[in-house]
Amino acid sequence: MLPRLTLILLVSVSALAELPEKYSAVYYEQLQGKEKARCDKYVTELKVIDKRKSMGRVQPWDMEKMQAKQKKIEKDYDKYCLRLP
């Protein structure tokens, strides 16, 4: 069980490092409640997509769905969460 947790931790840290800086919580830290939760959800979903892509073995139809979802999330993130200082 411990090696599995260690692996999950390493994968999640590496996935976090792969996202561009604009997805840092610094840009939406002033938000509260549902708005902050929505932005956190966007970042989490983008991490999952990046992790699945990096692991490989993704079917072509799944890749199309992930790319469409990633574009929508990025657009919504820019609209609702990105507040440049």
DODODREN-715583 format. One record per residue: residue number from 1; residue in one letter; z negated, x, y negated of N, C-alpha, C, O in turn. Coordinates in pm, 1 decimal. Layout:
(node NUM, "A", (Z, X, Y), (Z, X, Y), (Z, X, Y), (Z, X, Y)) ...
REM end
This chain:
(node 1, "M", (0.0, 82.6, 119.4), (0.0, 0.0, 0.0), (0.0, 86.5, -125.1), (70.8, 55.9, -221.0)) (node 2, "L", (-77.3, 192.8, -125.7), (-84.6, 279.6, -243.3), (48.4, 346.6, -274.1), (86.5, 352.1, -391.0)) (node 3, "P", (121.7, 398.4, -173.9), (253.0, 457.1, -206.4), (349.5, 355.5, -267.3), (429.7, 390.0, -354.1)) (node 4, "R", (341.7, 231.6, -222.3), (428.9, 127.7, -277.0), (396.5, 103.2, -424.2), (487.3, 89.9, -506.2)) (node 5, "L", (267.6, 97.3, -458.2), (228.1, 78.5, -597.7), (271.1, 196.1, -683.8), (314.6, 178.1, -797.6)) (node 6, "T", (258.8, 316.0, -629.3), (300.9, 435.0, -702.8), (450.8, 429.8, -729.2), (495.9, 461.9, -839.2)) (node 7, "L", (527.4, 389.6, -629.4), (672.1, 378.8, -645.3), (707.3, 274.2, -750.5), (794.4, 297.2, -834.3)) (node 8, "I", (640.9, 161.1, -746.7), (665.5, 56.3, -845.7), (634.4, 106.7, -985.5), (709.4, 79.9, -1079.3)) (node 9, "L", (525.7, 178.5, -1000.1), (488.4, 233.2, -1130.4), (593.2, 331.3, -1180.0), (631.3, 327.0, -1297.0)) (node 10, "L", (640.0, 418.9, -1093.4), (740.7, 517.5, -1133.3), (872.5, 451.0, -1171.1), (936.9, 491.0, -1268.1)) (node 11, "V", (912.1, 350.5, -1095.7), (1036.6, 280.3, -1125.4), (1024.5, 205.5, -1257.2), (1118.1, 205.9, -1337.2)) (node 12, "S", (910.7, 141.2, -1280.9), (894.8, 66.4, -1405.6), (890.5, 159.2, -1525.9), (943.6, 125.1, -1631.7)) (node 13, "V", (828.6, 275.3, -1512.0), (825.2, 371.5, -1621.9), (964.8, 425.4, -1648.7), (1003.7, 441.3, -1764.4)) (node 14, "S", (1040.0, 453.4, -1544.1), (1176.0, 503.8, -1564.0), (1265.9, 395.9, -1623.1), (1353.7, 426.4, -1703.8)) (node 15, "A", (1245.6, 270.9, -1584.4), (1324.8, 162.1, -1641.8), (1292.4, 144.8, -1789.2), (1381.2, 115.5, -1869.2)) (node 16, "L", (1167.7, 162.3, -1825.4), (1128.1, 152.3, -1965.2), (1193.5, 261.9, -2046.8), (1233.6, 238.8, -2160.9)) (node 17, "A", (1204.7, 378.9, -1990.9), (1263.4, 491.4, -2063.1), (1413.0, 472.1, -2084.7), (1469.2, 531.9, -2176.5)) (node 18, "E", (1478.8, 390.8, -2003.2), (1622.4, 372.3, -2013.5), (1662.4, 277.0, -2124.9), (1774.5, 286.6, -2174.9)) (node 19, "L", (1575.7, 185.8, -2165.6), (1612.1, 90.9, -2269.0), (1619.7, 160.3, -2404.5), (1540.5, 250.0, -2433.2)) (node 20, "P", (1714.7, 119.0, -2487.6), (1724.0, 177.8, -2621.2), (1598.0, 151.7, -2703.1), (1520.0, 61.2, -2673.5)) (node 21, "E", (1580.7, 231.7, -2804.6), (1459.1, 223.6, -2886.1), (1444.8, 89.1, -2956.7), (1333.3, 47.7, -2988.5)) (node 22, "K", (1555.2, 21.2, -2981.5), (1545.8, -104.9, -3055.4), (1466.8, -210.9, -2978.9), (1427.3, -311.6, -3037.6)) (node 23, "Y", (1443.0, -190.7, -2849.8), (1365.8, -286.1, -2771.2), (1217.4, -252.1, -2767.4), (1143.1, -306.8, -2685.9)) (node 24, "S", (1174.7, -163.6, -2853.7), (1033.7, -128.2, -2862.9), (956.0, -244.7, -2924.1), (1008.0, -317.8, -3008.5)) (node 25, "A", (833.1, -260.7, -2881.4), (749.5, -369.6, -2933.0), (717.4, -352.4, -3080.9), (670.5, -446.7, -3144.7)) (node 26, "V", (741.4, -235.6, -3135.8), (714.3, -210.1, -3277.7), (795.0, -304.9, -3365.4), (747.9, -346.8, -3471.1)) (node 27, "Y", (915.3, -338.9, -3322.8), (1003.7, -421.1, -3404.6), (965.2, -568.5, -3406.9), (1011.1, -642.6, -3493.8)) (node 28, "Y", (882.4, -612.0, -3313.5), (840.6, -752.4, -3316.0), (689.3, -767.8, -3305.2), (640.0, -872.1, -3262.3)) (node 29, "E", (616.4, -664.6, -3343.8), (470.4, -671.5, -3332.3), (409.1, -772.6, -3428.2), (298.7, -820.7, -3402.7)) (node 30, "Q", (476.7, -806.6, -3537.8), (422.2, -902.1, -3633.6), (431.4, -1046.0, -3582.8), (365.4, -1134.9, -3636.7)) (node 31, "L", (512.0, -1069.5, -3480.3), (523.7, -1203.4, -3424.2), (400.5, -1236.5, -3341.1), (332.4, -1147.8, -3289.8)) (node 32, "Q", (373.5, -1365.5, -3329.1), (256.6, -1408.1, -3252.1), (293.4, -1528.0, -3165.9), (393.7, -1595.5, -3189.2)) (node 33, "G", (211.2, -1552.3, -3067.7), (224.3, -1671.0, -2983.8), (353.1, -1676.3, -2904.7), (392.0, -1579.7, -2839.1)) (node 34, "K", (419.8, -1793.4, -2912.3), (540.6, -1816.5, -2833.4), (653.0, -1720.8, -2871.5), (730.1, -1678.0, -2785.6)) (node 35, "E", (662.5, -1687.2, -3000.3), (769.8, -1597.9, -3044.9), (754.4, -1459.4, -2983.6), (852.3, -1400.3, -2938.1)) (node 36, "K", (632.1, -1407.5, -2982.4), (607.0, -1275.6, -2923.0), (629.7, -1280.8, -2771.8), (686.2, -1187.7, -2714.4)) (node 37, "A", (586.3, -1388.1, -2708.1), (606.3, -1403.0, -2563.5), (755.3, -1407.6, -2529.8), (798.6, -1351.8, -2429.0)) (node 38, "R", (833.4, -1474.7, -2615.0), (978.0, -1481.4, -2592.6), (1039.7, -1341.8, -2599.9), (1122.7, -1306.4, -2516.2)) (node 39, "C", (999.8, -1262.8, -2698.9), (1053.7, -1127.2, -2713.6), (1010.5, -1038.4, -2596.7), (1089.9, -958.6, -2546.6)) (node 40, "D", (886.1, -1052.0, -2553.5), (839.6, -976.2, -2436.6), (921.3, -1013.2, -2312.7), (954.8, -926.8, -2231.7)) (node 41, "K", (952.8, -1141.4, -2298.6), (1032.1, -1187.3, -2184.1), (1172.6, -1127.7, -2189.0), (1225.6, -1086.2, -2085.9)) (node 42, "Y", (1233.0, -1123.0, -2307.1), (1365.7, -1062.2, -2320.9), (1363.3, -917.0, -2274.6), (1449.8, -874.2, -2198.1)) (node 43, "V", (1264.3, -841.8, -2321.0), (1255.1, -699.9, -2285.8), (1233.5, -684.1, -2135.4), (1294.5, -597.5, -2072.7)) (node 44, "T", (1147.7, -766.8, -2077.8), (1122.1, -760.4, -1933.7), (1249.4, -789.8, -1854.1), (1279.2, -720.4, -1756.9)) (node 45, "E", (1323.9, -891.7, -1894.9), (1447.2, -925.5, -1824.2), (1550.2, -813.8, -1835.8), (1621.8, -785.8, -1739.6)) (node 46, "L", (1558.6, -749.8, -1951.7), (1651.5, -637.6, -1967.8), (1611.0, -520.1, -1879.4), (1697.3, -450.8, -1825.6)) (node 47, "K", (1481.7, -497.2, -1864.1), (1434.2, -390.5, -1775.6), (1474.2, -418.7, -1631.1), (1517.3, -328.5, -1559.2)) (node 48, "V", (1459.9, -543.7, -1589.3), (1495.7, -581.2, -1452.5), (1645.7, -561.7, -1429.6), (1686.7, -510.9, -1325.2)) (node 49, "I", (1726.6, -601.8, -1526.5), (1871.7, -584.7, -1514.0), (1906.7, -437.1, -1503.9), (1985.9, -398.1, -1418.1)) (node 50, "D", (1848.6, -354.3, -1590.5), (1875.5, -210.1, -1586.1), (1830.7, -149.4, -1453.6), (1898.7, -63.0, -1398.2)) (node 51, "K", (1717.3, -194.2, -1403.5), (1666.5, -142.6, -1276.0), (1760.8, -178.7, -1161.8), (1790.9, -94.7, -1077.0)) (node 52, "R", (1807.6, -303.3, -1159.3), (1900.0, -345.7, -1053.2), (2030.6, -268.1, -1059.6), (2086.1, -231.0, -956.2)) (node 53, "K", (2080.3, -243.2, -1181.1), (2204.3, -166.4, -1195.0), (2185.2, -23.3, -1147.4), (2273.0, 32.5, -1081.5)) (node 54, "S", (2071.4, 36.6, -1180.2), (2048.3, 175.9, -1142.9), (2026.2, 192.5, -992.7), (2054.0, 299.1, -937.8)) (node 55, "M", (1977.0, 89.0, -926.3), (1953.7, 96.5, -782.6), (2083.5, 85.5, -703.8), (2089.5, 126.2, -587.8)) (node 56, "G", (2187.0, 30.9, -765.9), (2314.7, 16.6, -696.6), (2313.4, -99.7, -600.2), (2225.2, -185.4, -604.9)) (node 57, "R", (2411.9, -101.8, -513.0), (2425.7, -206.6, -411.6), (2422.5, -346.7, -472.4), (2364.4, -438.6, -414.7)) (node 58, "V", (2484.6, -362.4, -588.1), (2491.9, -493.0, -652.6), (2630.5, -550.2, -624.9), (2731.7, -483.0, -645.2)) (node 59, "Q", (2633.8, -671.6, -579.6), (2761.2, -736.7, -549.8), (2838.3, -762.5, -679.8), (2776.9, -782.2, -784.7)) (node 60, "P", (2971.6, -762.5, -674.3), (3051.5, -781.9, -796.5), (3019.4, -911.9, -869.8), (3014.9, -913.1, -992.8)) (node 61, "W", (2997.0, -1021.2, -796.8), (2966.6, -1147.1, -863.3), (2828.0, -1143.0, -928.2), (2806.2, -1205.2, -1032.2)) (node 62, "D", (2735.7, -1070.7, -867.6), (2604.9, -1054.0, -929.8), (2615.2, -968.4, -1055.5), (2545.9, -993.9, -1154.0)) (node 63, "M", (2701.4, -867.0, -1052.3), (2719.3, -780.3, -1167.9), (2774.1, -860.2, -1286.1), (2731.0, -840.5, -1399.7)) (node 64, "E", (2868.7, -950.3, -1259.6), (2924.4, -1034.0, -1366.4), (2816.4, -1123.0, -1427.0), (2808.1, -1137.0, -1549.0)) (node 65, "K", (2734.1, -1182.8, -1341.9), (2625.3, -1268.1, -1390.3), (2525.8, -1187.9, -1473.4), (2480.9, -1233.0, -1578.8)) (node 66, "M", (2491.5, -1068.0, -1424.5), (2394.7, -984.4, -1496.9), (2449.9, -941.0, -1632.2), (2376.6, -939.1, -1731.0)) (node 67, "Q", (2577.8, -906.4, -1637.5), (2636.8, -864.1, -1764.2), (2639.5, -978.8, -1864.5), (2611.3, -958.9, -1982.7)) (node 68, "A", (2673.2, -1098.7, -1817.6), (2674.0, -1215.1, -1906.0), (2533.1, -1244.7, -1956.6), (2513.4, -1273.1, -2074.7)) (node 69, "K", (2436.0, -1238.0, -1866.6), (2297.4, -1263.8, -1905.4), (2247.9, -1156.5, -2002.0), (2176.5, -1187.3, -2097.5)) (node 70, "Q", (2285.2, -1031.1, -1977.7), (2242.8, -921.8, -2064.6), (2299.6, -939.7, -2205.4), (2228.6, -917.3, -2303.5)) (node 71, "K", (2425.1, -979.4, -2216.9), (2485.1, -1001.8, -2348.9), (2413.2, -1113.5, -2423.4), (2386.3, -1102.1, -2542.9)) (node 72, "K", (2382.4, -1221.7, -2351.8), (2312.9, -1334.4, -2414.8), (2173.4, -1292.9, -2460.1), (2131.3, -1327.0, -2570.6)) (node 73, "I", (2101.8, -1219.8, -2375.7), (1966.6, -1175.6, -2410.3), (1970.8, -1082.0, -2530.2), (1889.0, -1094.6, -2621.3)) (node 74, "E", (2065.3, -988.0, -2531.4), (2074.7, -894.4, -2643.5), (2104.6, -967.4, -2773.7), (2048.8, -933.7, -2878.1)) (node 75, "K", (2192.9, -1067.7, -2767.9), (2225.0, -1146.1, -2887.7), (2101.5, -1222.2, -2936.6), (2070.5, -1220.8, -3055.7)) (node 76, "D", (2031.5, -1288.5, -2844.4), (1911.4, -1363.1, -2881.2), (1801.6, -1270.3, -2931.7), (1729.5, -1304.2, -3025.5)) (node 77, "Y", (1788.9, -1152.6, -2869.3), (1687.6, -1056.0, -2913.5), (1715.9, -1014.3, -3057.2), (1625.2, -1010.7, -3140.4)) (node 78, "D", (1841.6, -982.9, -3086.1), (1877.5, -942.8, -3222.2), (1849.6, -1055.0, -3321.7), (1809.7, -1029.2, -3435.3)) (node 79, "K", (1870.3, -1178.3, -3279.3), (1851.1, -1292.8, -3368.3), (1703.1, -1323.2, -3392.5), (1662.8, -1347.3, -3506.3)) (node 80, "Y", (1622.6, -1322.3, -3287.2), (1484.6, -1368.2, -3298.5), (1379.5, -1257.9, -3309.6), (1273.4, -1280.4, -3367.8)) (node 81, "C", (1406.4, -1140.6, -3255.7), (1300.0, -1040.7, -3242.0), (1317.5, -917.4, -3329.5), (1218.5, -860.3, -3375.2)) (node 82, "L", (1439.4, -875.8, -3353.4), (1462.6, -748.3, -3420.4), (1434.6, -761.1, -3569.8), (1509.1, -826.0, -3643.2)) (node 83, "R", (1327.6, -698.9, -3612.6), (1290.1, -696.0, -3754.2), (1279.6, -550.4, -3794.0), (1178.0, -485.3, -3769.8)) (node 84, "L", (1384.2, -500.3, -3854.6), (1384.1, -359.1, -3891.3), (1286.8, -334.5, -4005.4), (1281.2, -411.5, -4101.3)) (node 85, "P", (1209.4, -225.5, -3994.4), (1111.1, -196.3, -4100.5), (1177.6, -152.5, -4229.1), (1109.1, -124.4, -4327.5)) 
REM end
